[in-house]
Amino acid sequence: MSLIEKVKPEVLKALKYEAEIKYSASYRAIILSLKDVERYRELTINQVDQLLTFLPDKFHPNGRTDFYYGDYLLKNEEV
């Protein structure tokens, strides 16, 4: 199962709303990076940074642990 299947639907919706039209190349790169890996920790720092750039603040990590494990991004059953 790829990481994109583990991401909260509201995160994907927000990402689509914020980036798909105005920043289509970045949006596609983010989606591909989420499809290419199985676990959050397989993402590079650059990929996580790009993801956070296009997500609204309410979907940003709340502290180091949240950032490290991807809790802010993943469905509860996947955490």
C-alpha positions in Angstrom: 0.0 0.0 0.0 1.4 3.3 -1.0 1.6 6.3 1.4 -1.0 8.3 -0.5 -3.6 5.6 0.5 -2.7 6.3 4.2 -3.0 10.1 4.0 -6.1 11.7 5.5 -8.6 12.6 2.8 -8.9 16.2 4.2 -5.2 16.7 3.7 -5.4 15.5 0.1 -8.4 17.8 -0.5 -6.6 20.8 1.0 -3.5 20.1 -1.0 -5.6 19.8 -4.2 -7.4 23.1 -3.4 -4.2 25.0 -2.6 -1.9 23.8 -5.3 -3.4 21.8 -8.2 -4.2 24.8 -10.4 -1.7 27.5 -9.6 1.3 25.2 -8.9 0.5 22.1 -11.0 4.1 20.9 -11.4 4.6 21.0 -7.6 1.2 19.4 -7.0 2.1 16.5 -9.3 5.5 16.1 -7.7 4.0 15.9 -4.3 1.4 13.3 -5.4 4.1 11.2 -7.1 6.3 11.3 -4.0 3.3 10.1 -1.9 2.7 7.3 -4.4 6.3 6.2 -4.7 6.8 5.3 -1.0 5.0 3.1 1.5 5.9 4.9 4.7 6.1 8.6 5.7 9.7 8.2 6.9 10.8 7.2 3.4 10.1 10.8 2.2 13.1 13.1 1.9 13.3 16.3 3.8 12.8 18.1 0.5 9.6 16.2 -0.2 8.2 16.9 3.2 9.2 20.6 2.9 7.4 20.8 -0.4 4.3 19.2 1.0 4.2 21.6 4.0 4.7 24.6 1.7 1.4 23.9 0.0 -0.7 22.7 3.0 -2.7 25.2 5.1 -1.3 25.8 8.6 -4.0 23.7 10.2 -2.5 20.6 8.6 1.1 21.3 9.7 2.8 19.2 12.4 2.3 20.0 16.1 5.8 19.5 17.4 8.7 17.2 16.7 7.0 13.9 17.2 4.2 14.8 14.9 6.7 15.9 12.3 8.9 12.8 12.8 6.2 10.2 12.5 3.8 12.0 10.1 0.9 12.0 12.6 -0.4 15.3 11.1 -0.7 13.6 7.7 -1.8 10.1 8.3 -5.2 8.5 9.0 -5.5 7.5 12.7 -5.4 3.8 12.0 -2.1 4.2 10.2 -0.3 6.1 13.0 
